[in-house]
Amino acid sequence: MSAIEETALPADDSDIKRMSFEEALAALERIVADLERGDVPLDRSIRIYERGEKLKNHCDRLLSAAEDKVEKIKLNRAGKPVGTEPLDPS
């Protein structure tokens, strides 16, 4: 029996918003493993696939927020720090 089948899924997905990136990624990895095994009934597969989409979107949002916080230190010609700029200015 898969981890998803052993654990009851929440009635809604409101718990996802409270998950850290690592928690959401681990839950998403369990869903992928269960779906790849192919031993989950169709109706449950659809539900966990939808949950997986929400987990992926949550991970994307958290990752994007983290990337926005990462900055590169700007140096002057003498090699002294003079401020910061976005890591990827594009």
C-alpha positions in Angstrom: 0.0 0.0 0.0 1.4 3.4 -0.9 2.1 6.2 1.5 -0.6 8.3 0.0 -3.2 5.5 0.5 -2.1 4.9 4.1 -2.5 8.5 5.0 -5.8 10.2 4.6 -5.6 13.2 2.4 -7.0 16.4 3.9 -10.5 17.4 2.9 -9.0 20.5 1.4 -5.5 21.6 0.6 -5.2 24.5 3.1 -2.4 22.7 4.9 -0.1 23.3 1.9 0.1 27.0 2.6 1.6 26.3 6.0 4.3 23.9 4.6 7.9 24.8 4.3 9.6 24.3 0.9 11.2 21.1 2.2 7.9 19.7 3.5 6.0 20.5 0.3 8.8 19.0 -1.9 8.9 15.8 0.2 5.1 15.5 -0.1 5.3 16.1 -3.9 8.0 13.4 -4.2 5.8 10.9 -2.4 2.9 11.7 -4.7 5.2 11.2 -7.8 6.4 7.9 -6.5 2.9 6.7 -5.8 1.7 7.7 -9.3 4.7 6.2 -11.0 4.0 2.9 -9.3 0.5 2.8 -10.8 -1.1 1.0 -7.9 -3.4 3.9 -6.9 -7.1 3.7 -8.0 -8.0 6.2 -10.7 -10.2 8.5 -8.6 -7.5 8.7 -5.9 -4.9 9.2 -8.6 -6.8 12.2 -9.9 -7.1 13.7 -6.4 -3.4 13.2 -5.5 -2.4 14.6 -8.9 -4.4 17.7 -8.2 -2.7 18.0 -4.8 0.6 17.5 -6.5 -0.1 20.4 -8.8 -0.9 22.6 -5.7 2.3 21.4 -4.0 4.4 22.2 -7.1 2.9 25.7 -7.3 3.6 26.3 -3.6 7.2 25.2 -4.1 7.5 27.5 -7.1 6.2 30.5 -5.1 8.5 29.8 -2.2 11.5 29.3 -4.4 10.7 32.5 -6.3 10.4 34.4 -3.0 13.8 33.0 -1.9 15.4 34.0 -5.2 14.1 37.5 -4.8 16.0 37.8 -1.5 19.3 36.5 -2.9 21.6 39.4 -3.8 25.1 39.8 -5.2 27.5 42.1 -3.4 28.8 44.8 -5.7 32.5 45.7 -5.5 34.3 48.8 -6.6 37.5 48.8 -8.6 39.5 48.4 -5.5 37.5 45.3 -4.5 35.6 47.0 -1.7 31.9 46.2 -1.2 29.7 49.2 -2.3 26.3 47.7 -2.2 24.2 44.9 -3.5 22.3 44.1 -6.7 20.0 41.3 -7.7 21.8 38.1 -8.4 20.3 37.8 -11.8 19.4 41.2 -13.1 17.3 39.9 -16.0 
